């Protein structure tokens, strides 16, 4: 608890949860730094606190989760989890290209034990990683015959169910596909809608970008396609 005369108090709070005092109290300046190994943000107030409302929690802030409330020191981001997923698959002659849960007309296709949907695999790993539930290889080993040719949308749905089962919901995901060809702009909306349907979220909660290899490396020489995804969950 903080009292009205606390000086250089340390508390846990994120700055976007702070609002100015509106009842005439004096605002206090502060500095902050991350505490190593704690995942918390330490704030030092550099003046006396004439009013605890100076640092009151704002429940109407669009990103508000938990924070200062009634003078208590709380962890502002203890319900948020971030995960990252990455995958790469080789290309071979053929088609269509299975990407993001849809078939894209192309003269090459990806090679893998399942349907080799590199984007859905990256999303799956991001969700599992955020919830500390392992990875796609643990959930769907490529040593099991039942996973040969498996629809990656089924894998992603299973990962969705797993993270929801431990109390998380998806805030948003942000993805990058690294491919020399094809250009993804024409297919972006369809891919986002397909992934949104699998995850039971809105397409606006999905970011999707395409990057080429500038003609060099395994991406630029069209030997492979890679994908990365970052997922944000909240409990």
RAGIHU-V198513 format. One record per residue. RES is the residue in one small letter. OMEGA is omega in degrees with one decimal (NA if undefined). D_LAST is the distance of its C-alpha to the last C-alpha in Angstrom with 2 decimals. Layout:
BEGIN
RES,OMEGA,D_LAST ; RES,OMEGA,D_LAST
END
This chain:
BEGIN
x,175.1,25.26 ; x,171.5,27.31 ; x,-173.1,30.73 ; x,-178.6,32.74 ; x,-178.3,34.80 ; x,-178.6,32.30 ; x,-179.9,33.49 ; x,179.3,31.67 ; x,174.6,28.57 ; x,179.1,25.64 ; x,-179.4,22.15 ; x,-175.5,18.67 ; x,171.9,17.90 ; x,-168.2,17.65 ; x,-179.0,20.67 ; x,175.6,19.24 ; x,-173.6,17.86 ; x,174.4,21.46 ; x,-180.0,24.03 ; x,174.7,27.73 ; x,-177.4,29.30 ; x,-177.6,30.98 ; x,175.3,33.17 ; x,179.8,35.75 ; x,179.9,34.25 ; x,176.5,34.92 ; x,-179.1,32.22 ; x,175.8,31.70 ; x,-179.1,31.53 ; x,170.7,29.16 ; x,-178.1,28.54 ; x,176.6,25.58 ; x,176.2,24.86 ; x,176.4,22.23 ; x,-176.2,22.66 ; x,175.1,23.41 ; x,-177.9,21.27 ; x,-175.2,18.72 ; x,-177.2,16.57 ; x,-177.3,17.34 ; x,-178.1,19.63 ; x,179.8,22.64 ; x,174.6,24.48 ; x,178.6,28.11 ; x,-170.3,29.69 ; x,173.2,33.30 ; x,174.4,34.83 ; x,-179.1,34.84 ; x,-179.6,32.20 ; x,-174.9,34.26 ; x,178.5,31.30 ; x,-179.7,27.71 ; x,175.3,26.89 ; x,-175.5,27.67 ; x,-178.5,24.20 ; x,176.4,22.38 ; x,179.8,18.85 ; x,-176.2,19.07 ; x,-178.1,16.63 ; x,177.3,18.44 ; x,-174.9,17.71 ; x,179.8,16.19 ; x,-175.1,13.67 ; x,170.8,13.03 ; x,174.3,9.81 ; x,178.4,11.41 ; x,177.3,14.89 ; x,177.3,18.38 ; x,178.5,18.99 ; x,174.6,22.32 ; x,-179.1,23.37 ; x,175.8,20.67 ; x,-178.4,19.43 ; x,176.8,15.66 ; x,-171.7,13.44 ; x,-173.9,12.61 ; x,-174.2,10.18 ; x,179.0,8.59 ; x,-176.6,4.91 ; x,176.7,6.62 ; x,-179.6,8.29 ; x,176.7,11.66 ; x,178.3,13.90 ; x,177.5,17.55 ; x,179.6,19.81 ; x,174.8,23.59 ; x,177.2,26.34 ; x,175.0,30.08 ; x,176.5,32.55 ; x,176.5,36.31 ; x,172.0,38.26 ; x,177.7,41.43 ; x,-178.8,43.86 ; x,-179.8,42.89 ; x,1.4,40.35 ; x,178.9,38.38 ; x,177.7,35.43 ; x,-175.0,32.20 ; x,177.8,29.40 ; x,177.6,26.05 ; x,177.8,26.83 ; x,174.7,30.17 ; x,179.7,33.75 ; x,178.4,35.21 ; x,-177.9,39.04 ; x,-179.3,40.11 ; x,176.5,42.83 ; x,178.3,40.54 ; x,-180.0,37.74 ; x,-176.9,35.28 ; x,178.0,36.00 ; x,179.5,33.59 ; x,176.5,33.17 ; x,176.6,30.96 ; x,172.4,31.51 ; x,177.7,30.70 ; x,-171.7,28.28 ; x,-179.0,27.38 ; x,179.4,24.82 ; x,176.7,22.79 ; x,178.4,23.01 ; x,178.1,21.61 ; x,178.9,18.63 ; x,180.0,18.09 ; x,179.1,18.27 ; x,179.5,15.91 ; x,-179.4,13.07 ; x,179.2,14.13 ; x,-179.6,14.57 ; x,-179.0,11.20 ; x,-179.1,9.79 ; x,-178.3,13.10 ; x,178.8,14.57 ; x,-178.4,17.97 ; x,-175.0,19.67 ; x,179.1,21.57 ; x,176.7,24.71 ; x,-177.3,23.36 ; x,-177.8,21.99 ; x,-176.5,25.13 ; x,178.4,27.99 ; x,174.8,30.94 ; x,-179.6,33.23 ; x,-177.8,32.53 ; x,-178.7,34.87 ; x,-179.9,32.44 ; x,179.5,30.43 ; x,-179.6,33.56 ; x,-175.3,33.39 ; x,177.5,30.00 ; x,-178.5,28.29 ; x,175.7,25.43 ; x,176.8,23.69 ; x,178.0,23.45 ; x,-179.7,21.90 ; x,177.8,19.24 ; x,177.9,18.52 ; x,176.9,18.26 ; x,175.9,15.75 ; x,-179.3,13.67 ; x,-178.6,14.02 ; x,-179.3,13.23 ; x,177.4,9.78 ; x,-178.8,9.06 ; x,177.8,10.83 ; x,168.6,8.59 ; x,-178.7,5.61 ; x,168.4,4.47 ; x,-174.6,6.42 ; x,172.8,9.04 ; x,176.4,10.04 ; x,170.4,13.35 ; x,178.1,15.61 ; x,-170.6,18.94 ; x,171.6,21.78 ; x,172.5,25.33 ; x,179.2,28.09 ; x,-177.1,31.12 ; x,175.6,34.16 ; x,174.9,37.74 ; x,-7.1,38.12 ; x,173.2,37.30 ; x,-171.8,36.09 ; x,-173.8,32.67 ; x,-177.2,33.04 ; x,-175.6,34.67 ; x,-173.3,31.94 ; x,-176.4,28.84 ; x,-179.6,28.10 ; x,179.3,28.71 ; x,-179.5,26.44 ; x,179.3,23.52 ; x,179.1,24.10 ; x,179.5,24.32 ; x,178.1,21.10 ; x,178.5,19.32 ; x,179.5,20.89 ; x,-175.4,19.71 ; x,-178.8,16.04 ; x,174.6,16.29 ; x,179.6,15.56 ; x,177.6,18.25 ; x,-180.0,20.76 ; x,176.3,20.22 ; x,-176.8,16.79 ; x,172.6,18.87 ; x,-179.6,21.24 ; x,-179.9,24.20 ; x,176.6,27.12 ; x,178.4,30.22 ; x,176.7,32.26 ; x,175.3,35.65 ; x,179.9,37.24 ; x,174.9,40.20 ; x,-178.6,42.48 ; x,178.6,41.96 ; x,-176.0,40.15 ; x,177.3,38.74 ; x,-177.4,36.84 ; x,178.5,39.82 ; x,176.4,42.25 ; x,174.0,40.15 ; x,-176.4,39.83 ; x,171.0,36.06 ; x,177.8,32.94 ; x,176.3,29.74 ; x,175.0,26.25 ; x,179.9,23.28 ; x,170.9,19.74 ; x,-179.0,16.86 ; x,175.8,13.35 ; x,179.9,10.45 ; x,174.3,6.89 ; x,178.3,3.80 ; x,NA,0.00
END
